[in-house]
Amino acid sequence: MSDFRIGDVEVTRVVEWQGEIAPARFIIPDSPAEIWRRNESWLAPDHWRPETDAYHGAAQTWVLRSEGKVVLVDTGVGNDRNRPQIPLFDHLRTDFLDRLAEAGVRPEDVDVVINTHIHYDHVGWNTESRDGEWVPTFPNATYLIPKVDQEFFDPRNAHRRRAPRDDHERRRQEGSRIVYADSVAPVLGRAVLWSDGHRIDGNLSLEPAPGHTPGSSIVRVASGSDRAVFVGDLVHSPVQILEPDYGSCFCEDPAQAAATRRRVLERAADTGELVVPAHFAGAGAAEVRRDGSRFAIKRWAR
């Protein structure tokens, strides 16, 4: 766990899992080997393992305490899930709820759960299995889910999506149906499906940030003179800060994701917003600065 403050908002990171996931240029396909090697001194070992050429990342939840409420940003992979699309996390079992308790948060304490988008590693702990049924893990929480994503991933709307182009895409689409069934559908009775934007409280707001998924979103925090933006999967790796045109292999619309990433990073660099991605291991957040048409790390926040 790590803690910092953004004005009056207390932030705690609770890590569910951390390790090597896949070859670096499988995760960031457009990135040349040279950009990883040239920046090895600070990418390794937290973000890249040179000896295996593996992307190193984390599945984690950010706990925000704001105006007396407990807010979770994304809920990780979850336990005991059937995840054929990613064997690394198939039937994963961790002590995540114990780690959350160490941060002073019991499931019944949570007031708001934010899913920045509907991917398996952002909605998993929305639910837990009890007596053979998937039920909300956080019984008193309101779940904030982008309406565009809910509609896109709802299996009843599968006919609106393009036919899979290969086995990889077919497995992803089948996996999405499973994720929706065990981690999204069971919480819809407690959900607010929002569009265009959503104000959570005086410090926290949600904005659309499409491309990674059609409904991908970001969480902006503004308290006093401090600013931060929780960018979800707009940025998987720091190399996407160095070159925002580099997409991830998980993006539904890579061109739109790149345009959104650049827009969000421009604002962060110009206004001093702390950038908080979903999957950075090691230092989980950074201030960024402009570097010509690209960006650079100005300062890591731990």
C-alpha positions in Angstrom: 0.0 0.0 0.0 1.0 3.6 -0.5 -0.6 6.8 0.6 -0.6 10.4 -0.6 -3.0 13.4 -0.5 -4.5 15.5 -3.3 -5.7 18.5 -1.3 -8.3 17.2 1.1 -8.6 13.9 -0.7 -6.7 11.0 0.8 -5.4 8.4 -1.7 -4.4 4.8 -0.9 -3.2 2.3 -3.4 -4.2 -1.4 -2.7 -2.3 -3.8 -5.0 -4.1 -7.1 -5.9 -1.4 -8.6 -8.1 2.0 -7.5 -9.5 4.3 -9.2 -12.0 5.2 -9.9 -15.6 2.3 -10.2 -17.9 3.5 -10.6 -21.5 6.3 -9.4 -23.8 6.6 -5.7 -23.7 5.9 -5.2 -27.4 2.9 -7.5 -27.3 1.3 -5.1 -24.8 2.5 -2.0 -26.6 2.7 -3.3 -30.2 3.8 0.0 -31.9 6.8 0.6 -29.6 10.2 -0.2 -31.1 12.7 -2.2 -29.0 15.0 0.9 -28.9 12.7 3.0 -26.8 12.7 0.4 -24.1 16.5 -0.1 -24.2 17.1 3.6 -24.3 15.1 4.2 -21.2 16.1 1.0 -19.3 17.7 2.9 -16.4 14.3 4.0 -15.2 11.8 1.6 -16.8 13.5 -1.4 -15.2 12.6 -3.2 -13.0 9.2 -1.6 -12.2 7.8 -1.3 -15.7 9.9 -3.6 -17.8 12.2 -6.6 -17.2 15.0 -6.4 -19.7 16.2 -10.0 -19.0 12.9 -11.4 -20.3 11.7 -8.4 -22.3 8.5 -8.5 -20.3 6.0 -5.8 -19.5 5.8 -5.6 -15.7 2.6 -4.2 -14.2 0.0 -4.4 -11.5 -3.7 -5.0 -10.9 -4.8 -2.6 -8.2 -7.5 -0.4 -6.7 -7.2 3.2 -5.7 -9.1 4.2 -2.5 -10.1 7.8 -2.4 -11.5 9.3 0.9 -13.3 12.4 0.0 -15.9 14.5 1.8 -16.5 11.7 4.3 -17.0 9.0 1.7 -14.9 6.0 0.6 -14.6 5.7 -3.1 -12.9 2.8 -5.0 -11.4 3.4 -8.5 -11.5 0.1 -10.3 -11.7 -3.3 -8.6 -9.1 -5.5 -10.2 -9.4 -9.1 -11.4 -11.3 -10.8 -8.5 -11.1 -14.3 -7.1 -12.2 -17.5 -8.7 -13.0 -16.1 -12.1 -13.2 -18.1 -15.3 -10.9 -16.1 -17.5 -10.0 -18.3 -20.5 -8.9 -15.2 -22.5 -6.0 -14.6 -20.1 -4.7 -17.8 -18.4 -2.5 -15.8 -16.1 -5.5 -14.6 -14.2 -7.8 -17.6 -14.7 -9.2 -18.6 -11.3 -6.8 -16.2 -9.6 -6.9 -16.2 -5.8 -5.5 -13.4 -3.7 -6.0 -11.8 -0.3 -7.2 -8.5 -1.8 -10.0 -8.0 0.7 -7.5 -8.5 3.6 -5.3 -5.9 2.0 -8.3 -3.6 1.7 -9.0 -4.1 5.4 -5.4 -3.2 6.2 -6.1 0.1 4.5 -9.0 0.5 6.9 -11.7 -0.4 4.4 -14.3 -3.1 5.0 -16.7 -4.0 2.1 -19.6 -2.4 3.9 -17.6 0.9 4.3 -17.5 1.6 0.6 -19.8 4.3 -0.6 -18.9 4.4 -4.3 -17.3 2.0 -6.8 -16.0 3.5 -10.0 -15.4 1.3 -13.0 -13.4 3.4 -15.4 -14.3 0.9 -18.1 -15.6 -2.7 -18.5 -12.5 -4.9 -18.8 -11.9 -8.0 -16.6 -9.1 -6.3 -14.6 -11.2 -3.3 -13.6 -14.5 -4.9 -12.5 -13.5 -8.2 -10.9 -14.1 -7.4 -7.3 -17.4 -5.8 -8.1 -18.8 -9.1 -7.0 -17.9 -12.2 -5.0 -19.3 -15.7 -5.0 -21.7 -16.6 -2.3 -23.7 -19.9 -2.3 -22.9 -20.3 -5.9 -24.1 -16.8 -7.0 -22.2 -13.7 -7.9 -23.4 -10.9 -5.5 -22.1 -7.3 -5.0 -18.9 -7.3 -2.8 -19.7 -3.8 -1.5 -23.3 -4.1 -0.4 -23.8 -0.4 0.4 -22.0 1.1 -2.6 -23.3 2.8 -5.7 -21.5 1.4 -8.7 -20.7 4.1 -11.4 -20.4 2.4 -14.8 -20.1 4.2 -18.2 -23.4 3.7 -20.0 -21.6 3.4 -23.4 -19.5 0.5 -22.1 -22.5 -1.2 -20.4 -24.3 -1.2 -23.7 -21.3 -2.2 -25.8 -20.4 -5.2 -23.6 -24.0 -6.3 -22.9 -24.2 -9.7 -24.6 -27.7 -8.8 -25.9 -26.0 -6.2 -28.1 -23.3 -8.5 -29.5 -24.8 -8.2 -32.9 -23.7 -4.5 -33.0 -20.0 -5.5 -32.6 -17.9 -6.4 -35.6 -17.3 -10.1 -36.2 -14.0 -11.3 -34.7 -11.1 -11.2 -37.2 -9.0 -14.0 -35.6 -9.0 -16.5 -32.8 -7.4 -13.9 -30.4 -10.3 -11.5 -31.0 -12.8 -14.3 -30.7 -11.4 -15.3 -27.3 -11.5 -11.7 -26.2 -15.2 -11.4 -27.1 -16.1 -14.6 -25.5 -14.2 -13.6 -22.4 -16.1 -10.3 -22.3 -19.4 -12.1 -22.2 -18.1 -14.1 -19.1 -16.9 -10.9 -17.4 -20.2 -9.2 -18.0 -22.1 -12.1 -16.5 -20.1 -12.5 -13.3 -18.9 -8.9 -12.6 -21.3 -6.4 -14.2 -24.8 -7.8 -14.5 -25.0 -8.7 -10.8 -24.4 -5.0 -9.7 -26.7 -3.3 -12.2 -29.4 -3.0 -9.6 -27.0 -0.8 -7.6 -25.5 1.0 -10.6 -25.7 4.5 -12.0 -25.0 4.3 -15.8 -23.7 7.7 -16.6 -23.1 9.6 -19.9 -21.2 12.7 -20.9 -19.9 13.3 -17.4 -20.8 12.7 -13.7 -20.1 14.8 -10.6 -19.4 12.5 -7.6 -18.8 15.3 -5.0 -17.1 18.6 -4.7 -13.6 17.1 -5.4 -14.3 14.2 -7.8 -15.8 14.0 -11.3 -15.9 11.6 -14.2 -15.3 12.4 -17.8 -15.5 10.3 -21.0 -12.1 9.3 -22.4 -13.0 6.9 -25.3 -10.8 4.7 -27.4 -9.5 2.0 -25.2 -13.1 1.0 -24.9 -16.0 3.0 -26.3 -17.0 4.1 -22.8 -13.5 4.5 -21.2 -13.4 7.3 -18.6 -11.1 9.2 -16.4 -11.5 10.5 -12.8 -10.5 14.0 -12.2 -9.6 15.2 -8.6 -9.5 18.9 -7.8 -9.1 19.9 -4.2 -7.7 23.3 -3.2 -4.8 24.0 -5.5 -4.0 20.2 -6.1 -5.1 18.3 -9.2 -4.9 14.7 -10.3 -6.3 12.6 -13.1 -6.9 8.8 -12.7 -6.5 7.8 -16.4 -7.5 4.1 -16.2 -6.0 2.3 -19.2 -5.3 5.3 -21.3 -1.7 4.6 -20.3 -0.5 1.1 -19.7 3.2 1.9 -19.7 5.4 4.9 -19.3 6.5 4.6 -22.9 3.1 5.8 -23.9 3.9 9.0 -22.0 7.1 9.3 -24.0 5.2 8.7 -27.2 1.4 9.0 -26.9 0.7 7.6 -30.3 1.8 4.1 -29.1 -1.4 2.1 -28.4 -2.0 -1.0 -26.4 -3.0 -4.4 -27.7 -6.3 -4.1 -25.7 -7.6 -0.9 -27.4 -10.9 -1.2 -29.3 -10.1 1.9 -31.3 -6.3 2.6 -31.2 -6.5 5.9 -33.1 -9.2 7.3 -30.9 -7.3 6.1 -27.8 -4.2 7.9 -29.0 -6.0 11.2 -29.6 -7.6 10.9 -26.1 -4.3 10.1 -24.5 -2.6 13.1 -26.1 -5.4 15.4 -25.0 -5.4 14.2 -21.4 -1.6 14.4 -21.2 -1.5 17.9 -22.6 -3.9 19.1 -20.0 -1.9 17.3 -17.2 1.4 18.8 -18.4 -0.1 22.3 -18.7 -2.0 22.4 -15.4 0.2 20.3 -13.2 -2.2 17.4 -12.8 -0.7 14.2 -11.3 -1.3 11.4 -13.7 -2.4 8.1 -12.1 -2.6 5.1 -14.5 -4.3 1.9 -13.5 -1.5 -0.5 -14.0 1.8 1.1 -13.1 3.9 -1.0 -10.7 6.5 0.7 -8.5 5.7 4.4 -8.4 2.0 4.5 -9.3 1.7 8.1 -10.4 3.8 10.8 -12.1 3.8 14.5 -13.0 4.5 15.0 -16.7 5.9 17.8 -18.8 5.9 18.5 -22.5 8.9 17.4 -24.5 8.3 18.8 -28.0 5.3 16.9 -29.4 5.8 14.2 -26.8 5.9 14.1 -23.0 8.4 13.2 -20.3 8.3 12.2 -16.6 8.8 15.3 -14.5 8.5 13.6 -11.1 7.3 10.3 -9.7 4.9 10.3 -6.9 5.0 7.3 -4.5 
